[in-house]
Amino acid sequence: MCWFSNQGCNPVVIPAQAEIQNSIPGTGFWPIPGQNDARESRECLMKKLLFQLDTDPIPSVFDTVVAYDGGADHVKTYGGLNPNNVGPLIDGAIFTRSPKEKKFTALFIGGSNMEAGQNLLKAVRKKFFADFRVSVMFDSNGSNTTAAAGVALLSTAIPLAGKRAVVLAGTGPVGQRAAALLAKEGAEVTITSRDMKRSQAACKLIRERFDVEIKPAAAADEASRAKALKGAQIVFGAGAGGVQILNEEHWRDNPTIEAMADTNATPPLGLEGVDMMDKIKERHGKKAIGAIGLGALKLKVHRTCIAQLFDRNDQIIDAEEIYAIAKEMAAE
Ligand SMILES: NC(=O)c1ccc[n+]([C@@H]2O[C@H](COP(=O)([O-])OP(=O)(O)OC[C@H]3O[C@@H](n4cnc5c(N)ncnc54)[C@H](OP(=O)(O)O)[C@@H]3O)[C@@H](O)[C@H]2O)c1
């Protein structure tokens, strides 16, 4: 083992500081070609740095904890980020380490506003050029990891293609990503909101990002949400924490519903009658997945994605990549 890290490097002789600091003339960035010993020693010493870029003023503690659990050696959090103020942080991430060492620096984009997160990701990508880039994971409000876990589990419960799916209260980050993933699987998807304009805005955002058509619907109370489920086979509950969005009788008495997933783990739960621990549990002839039932997979997927960030310096780990990992894990 390397004396200074747990990365499994072979024992090395640490070269003199002056030798390490030999650099390409005029750049001062990294050792000249041929100085492999010095470079390998430096790689061995490299810490895995994760810069957590949050669009909210206060960065998410949840994302910080999972970043460490996923394998980052050091996590630095920044809040209140937007395309106008992120630039210097990205310069710091891409101009500091040599091409081989850049994989030890990575970025995580989070925050409660999906549109703000997507715009931040765009701004970050715009700063990258040639090999001056680092890997990025995008997961505003746990949107990708939670939606990916839920949809992946649904896909193991029933075939999704050709089905009618309704994402209840689907205007938040999790609902938007669940709708996109369900549509990419070939389902015909509707998003409900208490307000038609918010539903339309969410559908537009999804179309721009994923090139899929989602139907907007207004459903302000449980009875109107039950109506929106007419003829649907899949229900995805994506309402805010602590808000029940559907009565048990409204899904129990619906003859077409085959499978349902709820993401809200804060009582009262989103779908009455679905236990938070359910993991493809048969209830009234339907397959039910609860918020912790899918949350365990979500956490595994999130940690795996963090670990994967440090494999290479050129990855964008967003909905499609995260869903591929979730599907593989859900099938295990
Ligand atoms: N299980 C897990 O591992 C896990 C991980 C992450 C997140 N979550 C949960 O996933 C859910 C979705 O997350 P999110 O960040 O997308 O949620 P969010 O943005 O906080 O809320 C989603 C939507 O809920 C609707 N809503 C809010 N208050 C409501 C009310 N009183 N009645 C009816 N609808 C209401 C809003 O839609 P309209 O205003 O358009 O109606 C809102 O856009 C949350 O419950 C969150 O806690 C679970």
The ligand as an SDF file (V2000), in Angstrom:
LIG
                    3D

 48 52  0  0  0  0  0  0  0  0999 V2000
  -37.6200    7.6320   -1.3120 N   0  0  0  0  0  0  0  0  0  0  0  0
  -36.4890    8.2560   -1.5710 C   0  0  0  0  0  0  0  0  0  0  0  0
  -35.4020    7.6830   -1.5500 O   0  0  0  0  0  0  0  0  0  0  0  0
  -36.5670    9.7090   -1.9240 C   0  0  0  0  0  0  0  0  0  0  0  0
  -35.4370   10.4200   -2.3260 C   0  0  0  0  0  0  0  0  0  0  0  0
  -35.5810   11.7670   -2.7190 C   0  0  0  0  0  0  0  0  0  0  0  0
  -36.8330   12.3570   -2.6460 C   0  0  0  0  0  0  0  0  0  0  0  0
  -37.8890   11.6410   -2.1880 N   0  0  0  0  0  0  0  0  0  0  0  0
  -39.2520   12.1760   -2.1310 C   0  0  0  0  0  0  0  0  0  0  0  0
  -39.7400   12.2280   -3.4610 O   0  0  0  0  0  0  0  0  0  0  0  0
  -40.8390   13.1330   -3.4880 C   0  0  0  0  0  0  0  0  0  0  0  0
  -40.6830   14.0410   -4.6960 C   0  0  0  0  0  0  0  0  0  0  0  0
  -39.5310   14.8380   -4.5590 O   0  0  0  0  0  0  0  0  0  0  0  0
  -39.4500   16.2710   -5.2560 P   0  0  0  0  0  0  0  0  0  0  0  0
  -38.2130   16.9210   -4.8130 O   0  0  0  0  0  0  0  0  0  0  0  0
  -39.7060   16.1150   -6.7030 O   0  0  0  0  0  0  0  0  0  0  0  0
  -40.7320   16.9470   -4.5520 O   0  0  0  0  0  0  0  0  0  0  0  0
  -41.2130   18.4510   -4.4660 P   0  0  0  0  0  0  0  0  0  0  0  0
  -40.6300   19.2180   -5.5820 O   0  0  0  0  0  0  0  0  0  0  0  0
  -41.0290   18.9460   -3.0900 O   0  0  0  0  0  0  0  0  0  0  0  0
  -42.7850   18.2650   -4.6700 O   0  0  0  0  0  0  0  0  0  0  0  0
  -43.3340   17.6280   -5.8000 C   0  0  0  0  0  0  0  0  0  0  0  0
  -44.6680   18.2240   -6.1300 C   0  0  0  0  0  0  0  0  0  0  0  0
  -45.6020   18.0110   -5.0800 O   0  0  0  0  0  0  0  0  0  0  0  0
  -46.6740   18.9000   -5.2870 C   0  0  0  0  0  0  0  0  0  0  0  0
  -47.2060   19.3590   -4.0100 N   0  0  0  0  0  0  0  0  0  0  0  0
  -46.5960   20.1280   -3.0690 C   0  0  0  0  0  0  0  0  0  0  0  0
  -47.4140   20.3510   -2.0220 N   0  0  0  0  0  0  0  0  0  0  0  0
  -48.5770   19.7150   -2.3020 C   0  0  0  0  0  0  0  0  0  0  0  0
  -49.8290   19.5800   -1.6320 C   0  0  0  0  0  0  0  0  0  0  0  0
  -50.0320   20.1300   -0.4410 N   0  0  0  0  0  0  0  0  0  0  0  0
  -50.7900   18.8510   -2.2350 N   0  0  0  0  0  0  0  0  0  0  0  0
  -50.6070   18.2730   -3.4380 C   0  0  0  0  0  0  0  0  0  0  0  0
  -49.4450   18.3620   -4.1300 N   0  0  0  0  0  0  0  0  0  0  0  0
  -48.4450   19.0640   -3.5670 C   0  0  0  0  0  0  0  0  0  0  0  0
  -46.1380   20.0750   -6.1030 C   0  0  0  0  0  0  0  0  0  0  0  0
  -46.7770   20.0310   -7.3670 O   0  0  0  0  0  0  0  0  0  0  0  0
  -47.7930   21.1860   -7.8730 P   0  0  0  0  0  0  0  0  0  0  0  0
  -47.5010   22.4230   -7.0920 O   0  0  0  0  0  0  0  0  0  0  0  0
  -47.4430   21.2910   -9.3150 O   0  0  0  0  0  0  0  0  0  0  0  0
  -49.1410   20.6260   -7.6200 O   0  0  0  0  0  0  0  0  0  0  0  0
  -44.6810   19.7300   -6.2710 C   0  0  0  0  0  0  0  0  0  0  0  0
  -44.1280   20.1320   -7.5120 O   0  0  0  0  0  0  0  0  0  0  0  0
  -40.8100   13.8810   -2.1450 C   0  0  0  0  0  0  0  0  0  0  0  0
  -41.8010   13.3430   -1.3040 O   0  0  0  0  0  0  0  0  0  0  0  0
  -39.4290   13.5690   -1.6050 C   0  0  0  0  0  0  0  0  0  0  0  0
  -39.3690   13.6200   -0.2060 O   0  0  0  0  0  0  0  0  0  0  0  0
  -37.7820   10.3400   -1.8590 C   0  0  0  0  0  0  0  0  0  0  0  0
  1  2  1  0
  2  3  2  0
  2  4  1  0
  4  5  1  0
  4 48  2  0
  5  6  2  0
  6  7  1  0
  7  8  2  0
  8  9  1  0
  8 48  1  0
  9 10  1  0
  9 46  1  0
 10 11  1  0
 11 12  1  0
 11 44  1  0
 12 13  1  0
 13 14  1  0
 14 15  2  0
 14 16  1  0
 14 17  1  0
 17 18  1  0
 18 19  2  0
 18 20  1  0
 18 21  1  0
 21 22  1  0
 22 23  1  0
 23 24  1  0
 23 42  1  0
 24 25  1  0
 25 26  1  0
 25 36  1  0
 26 27  1  0
 26 35  1  0
 27 28  2  0
 28 29  1  0
 29 30  1  0
 29 35  2  0
 30 31  1  0
 30 32  2  0
 32 33  1  0
 33 34  2  0
 34 35  1  0
 36 37  1  0
 36 42  1  0
 37 38  1  0
 38 39  2  0
 38 40  1  0
 38 41  1  0
 42 43  1  0
 44 45  1  0
 44 46  1  0
 46 47  1  0
M  CHG  2   8   1  16  -1
M  END
$$$$
